[in-house]
Amino acid sequence: MPNNIHAAPMSERLSALRAELVAQGLDGFVIPISDEHMSEYVGAYAQRLEWLTGFGGSAGTAVVLADRAAIFVDGRYTLQVRDQVDGALYEYHNVPATSPAAWLGAHAPAGAKIGYDAWLHGRPWARGVEKALAPRGGALVAVSRNPVDAVWDDQPERSLAEAMPHPTALAGVPSEAKRAEVAEWLTARGADAAVIAALDSVAWLLNMRGTDVSRTPVALSFVVAHADGTADLFIAPEKVTPELRAHLGNAVRILPREDFVPALGALAGKKVVVDPERSVAAIFEALSGAQIIEERDPCVLPKAIKNPVEQAGQRAAQARDGAAVARFLHWLSVEAPKGGVTEMSAAEALHQFRRECGDLRDLSFDTISGAGPNGAIVHYRVSPETNRALDPSSVYLVDSGGQYPDGTTDITRTVWVGPGTAPDEVRDRFTRVLKGHIAIARAVFPAGTNGSQLDTLARQYLWAAGLDYAHGTGHGVGSFLSVHEGPQRIAKSSGGQAGTGQELLAGMFLSNEPGYYKTGAYGIRIENLVLVEERAIEGAEGTYFGFETLTHVPIERALVDDRLLTRDEVAWWNAYHARVESILAPQLSGEALAWLKEQCAPLG
């Protein structure tokens, strides 16, 4: 049943947008969740889709025509979009079953002019829509001013918060060395420069962080990296401190953000690398005089392969974060059965435990705090309108993480809110998810293996019961950067899913998070972060890898049906929880420590 609390203002905003389209001579407009850097999480000024439709997920697109509109989301948001977006205003569509391009090809009027903001879409996307419109004589038109911005009266301004140096003691490698690596990469390709538009790539390359995007410590800026090891940083002057200037040094020229487009024009005649997946169409247009080489951003892969300092930092951050989550789970075990805990109060309690653990800079994403049926909404975001109590004798799912200077965490735990015993079905589903989680954690695989080749390990026990989940099994994770980082991931196939074709390399962080979701009833997910590491195998013919589990927090014993576990799976459980106790026990005391020891006692 759609949530119609905001139906009236949303209908007014849609009407205002349609009037603006008429004024701009357009027959339609496409509204993504995106910014000039093609970020997953965007600043408040770029939350155009949420302002227009009410949809609060991190991935989605709306298309507005004069007489109809549609919103497109993937399987993570199938339930959420129906709760947040009025079905009387927008048709609901799932991708990849369909797409905005296909929908426009079927529904745009003949000869339609469909507007798009070239600073919010990639060039491959634009080409796909142009192809879909061509049979109907339609055209895709880049707007000079975003029509949503034109009618969004109280649209926030871009953040002018100061950017901050990220010290080499935490980064592990100085910016000079990173720029030299990029310069060598460019020289090998005969290129003069590379446009670095992704905010986390800019942050990694310059060892710079910021607070411009909620939950992701990046600063709004662009970089042009040159083959001589120098770089041009385009950033609002208000964001630059003397400390940042000293940190960057003379080889990084600091220029106003508005100089970025003219600087691209000045590269005419040069060979310039641009990543079509991470650079908006407007960047390609501004480089029309250059010889463009379409290749992946040269920061992406080295950023994903964490150096020893980053690996050590992640272990330290995970140990502190694990203690905070353990304190929360103990608190929950005491308070939730009393019936007074809600999704919002639980999320706030968890946030407070993290604040107390030391040096928390932010959450790594909005906490997913889902009680009962809300737990079945994969990327559920609690609000005052949807807030539920954690009823006794029910399932509660909490997916959360923190941003610390030495690491980014992401953990999901599913718990049984007592009293009583969980139903057999819930324990069966939880144990099948657990078996898949253990299969990934114990996996050993040869060099060259990609994420799609491992995904079946996590799903096999659910598949055997005719069950599945509509999200990937694992995503890359940054080092005090984005909680969702490419290019690696674990998911069903490489078809249309970036990262599943990327081979897994030593030093990469990933999540291990199979799940199961019963609509209208409950959700289950077990998530730890892992590190790809080389494995020494006697007699091995070639290089082999496995995973080091980085997250150490008890997994809910009350939901395990140990009759479904093999001897090896029980051994993994016991070894994992022995490690959890050894890491967390020195950080806990009193009742929380007693709870930890009980949770970490061996199975069987």
N, C-alpha and C positions, 0 to 999 in steps of 0.2 A: 504494500500500500504506500504510494508516494507520500513523502512528508510535504504538506502543502502550507507549512507555516510561512514560507517566504513566497508563496505563489503570486500574490499581488505585486510586490515590488519586482519580482523576476519578470512578470508579464509586461510591466511598464518599461523595464530595461530593454527587453526584447523589442518592444514597439519603438523605443527611442533609437535603437540600433537600426531597425528597418527604415526609419525616417532618414537617418544619416546615410544609409546606402543609396536611397533615392537621390539625396542631395549630391552624392559623389558619382552618380551615374552608374551604379553597380546593381546587378541583379542578385548578388549573393556575396557571402563573406565566410572565410574559414577562420575559426578561433582555436588555436592549440594551447596546451600548457607548455610554454616555452619562453625563453628570453633571447637576447642577442648572442648568447653563448651556447644555445641549445642545451641548457641545463635541465636536469631532472627536477631538482628543487629550485624554485625561483624566488626572487625577492617579492615583497608585497606589491610593488608597482606593476609586476608582470603577472599577477594572478587574475588575468582577464577572464578566463573560463569560469572560475569560481564566482567572480563578480556577476557575470552574465547569467549563469545557470544554477549556481548553488552547489555544483559538484566540487568536492574537496579532495579528490584523489590526486595522485602525482602523475598520472598519465591519462590523457583523453583529448578529444577534439570535438568541437561542435561546428556544424555547417548551417548557416542561416540563409534561407531564400525568402522571397516575398510572401509566400503562402504556406511554407512549411519549414521545419527545422529538425535536425537530428543530432544526437550526441553518440560518440563512438568510444567505447572502452574495451579493455581486454578482460580476460576471465577473472582477474583479481578483483574487479570492481562491478561485476554483474549485479550483485545485490545492492551495493552501496549507491550506485547511480540511480536505482529505482527509489531509494529512500530519500535521496537529496535533490533529485531533479524532477520537476513536474512533468508527468507524461502527457498532460494536455497541451504542453508547449513544445516538447521535444520527443521525437521517436527515439527509442533505445536500439542501439546496434552494437554487436560484438565484433571485435577484430581478433584474429585475422579472417573470420568468416566473411566479413565484408570490410569496406574501407571508405573513407570520405571520397576518394577518387571514384570508386565504383558507384557510390550513391549519387554523386554529381553527374556521372555519365548517364545514369538512368533518370534523374529527376530535374536537372537543370533545364530551364527553357531553351528552346532553339535559339542560337545566337547569343546566349547569355554572357555577360561580362561578370566573372566571379573574381572578387577581390581577395588578395592575400597580402600579408605583411612580410616582405622579403627579409626582414630582420628577425623573423620568428620561425622560418621554415628552411629546410635544406634544399639544395638544388635538385637532388634526385626526386624528392617529394614533388616539387613544382613540375618537373618533367612528366611525372606520372599523372598528375591532374590535367596537364595540358593534353596529354594523349587521350585521356578519358573524355575530355570535352570536345575534342576535334570532330568526331562523327556528327555532333549536333551543331557544329559551326560555332561553338563557344570559345571563349578565350579566358585565360587566367591573367589577371591584371595586378601588377604590383602597385600598392597604394602609396601615396606620398605621406598620408597621415592615417594611422590606424583608426578606423571608425569607432572601435570600442573606446579608445582613448578620448575621442571627440565627445562622447556622451557620458563618460565616467567623470562626474564632476569632482568627486573627492578622491581621485586616484592618488595614492601615495607617491612621493618623489623617490628617486633613486637614493640609496643610502650614501652618505658622505662620511661614514665612520672611518677612522684611521686604519690604514693597513699596517700589519705588524711583521717584523722579521721573525722567521722560524729558525732558531739557532742550529748551527751544524751539529752541536752536541745531541740534538734530537733528530735532525734530518739524516745524519750519518755521512752525507756527502755535501761539500760546499757547492753553491750555485755555479761557481766558475767551472768546476769539473763537469757539472751537468751540461752547461752551455758548450763546453768543449766537446762533449760526446755528441750533442746535437749538431755541432759544426762539422764534425767528422762524418756524421751520417749524411749531411747535406752535400759535402764535398764528394762523397762516394757516388752520389746521384747526379753530380754536375749541376746542383742547384745553388742559387745565390741566397735564398732565404726561405723561411717557413712561417706561415701565419699560425699563431697559437691562440685559438679563440676559446677553448674550453677552460673554464675557470680553475678547475683542479689541476690542469696541465700548467697554467700560468703559475699557480701557487707552488707546484712541485719544482718547476724549472728555476724559479727565483728564490726558493725557500722563503715564501711570503704567505701569510695567512691574513684573514679578515673576518668581519662580522656582518657582511652585507646580505647574506642569505641565511635565513633561519635554518639551524641544524647542520649547516655545512660551512666550515671556517675558511671562506674564500673572500677575495676582494674583487669588485667589479672592475675589470681591466682587460686589455688585449696586449699581446706581445708579438712583435716580429723578430724572430731569431735569425741572425745572419751567419753566413759560412765562415766568418772570421772570429766567431765566438762572442761577438757583441750582441746586444739586444736592444730593442726599443720598447719601452713600457708605456702604454697609453692608459692614463688613469686620471681621475679628477684631482686637481692640485690640492684640494682640501684633505685628501686622504694620505698625503705624503708628509711624513715627519722627518726631522733631521736624523733620527735613528734609522729609518728606512733608507734614506739616501746613503748613509754611511755603510749600511749593510749591503746595499746593491753595488756600490763602487762605481768607478768611472766608466766601466765597460757596459753599463746599462744606462741608456739615455732615457730620462723621464720626461714624457710629453703629455700635454692635455689630451683627454679622451677624445675631444672633438677633432683632433688632428689625425685620428686613425684613418678615416676614409681618404683624405688627401695624401697621406703617406702610402696607402695602397696604390693610389693613382701614380705616385712617383716611382713605383716599381716597374713601370712600363719598360718592356724590352728585357726584363730580368726573368730568370727561371725561378718560379715560386711554388713551393709545396703547400697545398691546401688539403685538409681532410674533409671530404664531402659528408661524412657522418657527423662531424663536430663543428662545421662552419656553415653559417646561414647563407642563403642564396645571395644576399646583398654583398657579401664579401667577394664572391665570384664576379659580381657585376662591377664592383669597384676595381677589380684587378683585370679588367677587360683588355688592357694594353700589355699585360704580362703573359709569359708563357707558363701556363698553369700545369703543375704536375699533381695529379690527384693521388695522394697516398695518405696512409694513416698518420696522424699526428705523431712526430718522432718522440714525444714525451710519454705516450701511452704505455708502451711495453716496459721501458725501464722504470716507470712509476709503479707498475704492477709488481715488479720483481723487487721485493723489499730487501734492503741491505741488512747486515747483522745488527746494526744499531736500531733500525726500525723494528726488526723482529724482537729484539730484547725489550724495546719500549712497549710493544704490543703485549708481551707476556706480563710486564709489570702493570700495565693498565688493566689487563684482564684480571689479574690477581686482586687489585683494589675493587674493580667493578664487581667481581664475583662475590666479594665479601658484602658489598652493598646489596646485591640481589639476594644473597642468602639471608641477610638480616630482614629484608622485606618478606621473603617467603616464610620465615619463622613468624614474623608479625602477622602475616596473613593467616597462618595456620591457627593462630590464637583468636584473632578478631573476626575473621570472615564467618565462622560457624555461628557467631552470635547474631548475625543478620543485619548488622549496621554498616557494612562496607559497601560502597558503590564502585562502579567502574572509574568514576572521576576521582573519588577519594583514594582508591587503590593506586591509581597512576600518580597522584600527588605524593602519596606516601613513598612510593618507589623513587620518585624524583628527590625527595628529601633525604632518603638513605644515600643516594648517590652524591648529593651535595656534601654530606657529612664524611664521605670516604676520601676526599682530598682532591683539589685541583680540577674539578669538573668545570669545563668551559661552556658546555651546552649539552642538550640531548643530541643524539645522532639522527633522530627522526621523531616525529610525534608518536608517543607511546600508543601501541595498539592494546587496549584494555577491554577485552570482550567477554562478557558474562553470558552463559547460556547461548541463546540463538545469535547474539551479536558476535560471538566467537567464530561463527560460521562465515562471517564477512571478512574475507582474507585481509584486506587493508582497511579495516574498520577504524574510524576516528571518532572517539566519543565526544558528544556534545551535550549541553544541558537538555536538549530535546530527546536524545536517545539514551541518556544515562540510565543504566539498570543497576539494581542491587545484585550483589553476589549471593544469590539464594543458597541456603544450606541444601546439601545433597544435589549439587550441580557442578558443571564443568566451567572453569575459568581459564582463559588464554591471555597471556601477557607477553607481548613482543616489544622489546625496548633496547635502548643503547645509549651510550654516553660518548661525548667528545672530550678527550683528555689530550694535553700537549704531546704525550708519548704514544697515543693509540686511540683508535676508534672501535667501539664495541657494539655488538648486536647479538642479542640472545632472546630466545623464546622458551618459555616454560608453560606447560599446561598442567593445572592442578585440579584435584577433586576437593570441593568445598564440603567438608564433613557436616554433620555426622553421617554414619551409615557407610555402606559399601557401594561403589560405583556399579551401575548395571553391567551385565556381562557384555553387551554390545559395545559399550564405551571402552571397557578394558580390552576387548578384542581389537578394536580399531587403534587404540593407543599403542598396544603391543606390536601391531603390524607396522605402525609408523616408527616405533622404536627399532624394530628389526631392520628397517630400511636405513635409519640413521646409523646404526651400528655397521651395516654393510658398507656405507660410504666411509665411515671412520676407519674401517679395517682394510679398505681397498689398497691393493698393490698393483701398479700398472706400469707398462713400459713407456719410455720416452716417445713422444709423438702422440700420446693419448689426449683426446679433447674431452670437453665436458659432456657432450652428448653421448659419448661412449660409456660414461659412468652412470648416467641418469637412471637407467633401468635397474641398477642395483638397489636404488632407493624405493622404486615403485613396485618391485616384483611381488612383495607380500600383500600389498593392496590389490594389485591386479589379480592375484590368485583368488581373491574374494569378490571380484567384479567391481573394484573400487579404484579411485584415482584422485588426483588433486590438480587444480587448474593454475598452477604456477610453477616456476622453475624450482629446482632442488638446491641450487647454490648460486650466489653472486659474488663477485669480487668485492673487496673492502679496502678502503684507503688507509693511510697512516696519518691520523689527524687531518683527514680529508673526507671525501664523500663516502657514505656508508654503502653506496652502490657504485662500484668502480669496475670498469672494463679493463682489458678486453675479455677476460676469462669469465665463464659461468658454467653451471651444470644445469642442463635443461634437455628437453626431449630431442630436439634436432637442431641442425644449423639452418634449416630453411626459414628465413625471415626472422631469426633470432640471433642478433649480433652476439658474438662471444662463444657460442657453443662450438664453433669450429676452431677456436684458439687452443693450441696445445697447452697443457698445464706444465708449468716450469717451476723449478725449485725457487722458493722465495715468495710465491704468490699466496695471498690470503683469500680464502673463500668461506662462504657460509655452507653449512650442512643442515638443511631444514625441510625434510619431507613433512607432509601434513595430511589431514583428512578433515572434511567439512560436511556436516549434515545440515542442510538448509532448514532453518527454523528450529534447530535443536542445540547444536554445539559445534565447536571447532577444536581441532587438535593440531599442534605443531611442536616439534622439538628441534631447537636450533642451537648449534654451537658454531664457533668460528674455527677454521683449521688452516694450517700452513702446509703447503706442498714442500716436501723434503725428499732428498735422495735416500734410497734404501740400499743397504749393502746386503746382497743375497748371494750366498755361496754358490758358485757355479753359474751365476746369471750370465746370459749372453746378451750383453748390452746394458744400458742404464735403466734403472727402475726407480719409481717414485712411490711414496705413500703420503699419509697425512699425519701431522702432529696436531692433536686437538689442543686449542688454545683456551677455550672457555671452560671454566671449572665451577660448576654450580650443581647441586643435587637435582636429579631427574625424579619426577613424582613416582614414588614406590607404590602408592595406593592404586595407581592405574595400570600397573603391570600384571599381566597374567603370565607368571613365569613358566607355566606349563607349555607355552608356545615358544619358549626360548631354547635354543640349542646350548650344549655345553660351552661352545666357544663364545656364544653371545653372553652367557652368564659370566664367563671369565672376563670378557670386555667390561661388562657392567661393574664387576667387583674391582677390577684394576682402575677403571675410571674414577669410581667413588673413593677408592683409597687415595688417589692423587688429589681429588677434590678436598678431602679431609686434611691432607698434609699441607695444602696451600692455604686453605681458609681457616683452619683451627687456630693458628697463631693470631689471627685478626679478630676472633670472636671470643665472647666470654659469657658466663652465666647461662641463662636459659637458651639463648641462641646457640651457644656452643653445644649444649646437651642435645638440642634439636638436630644440629649438624651431625653429630656422632650417630644418632638414631637413623638419620636419613642415609648415612654412608655405610651402615652395617652391611655385610655381604648378603647377597641373595643366596637362597638354597642352604 
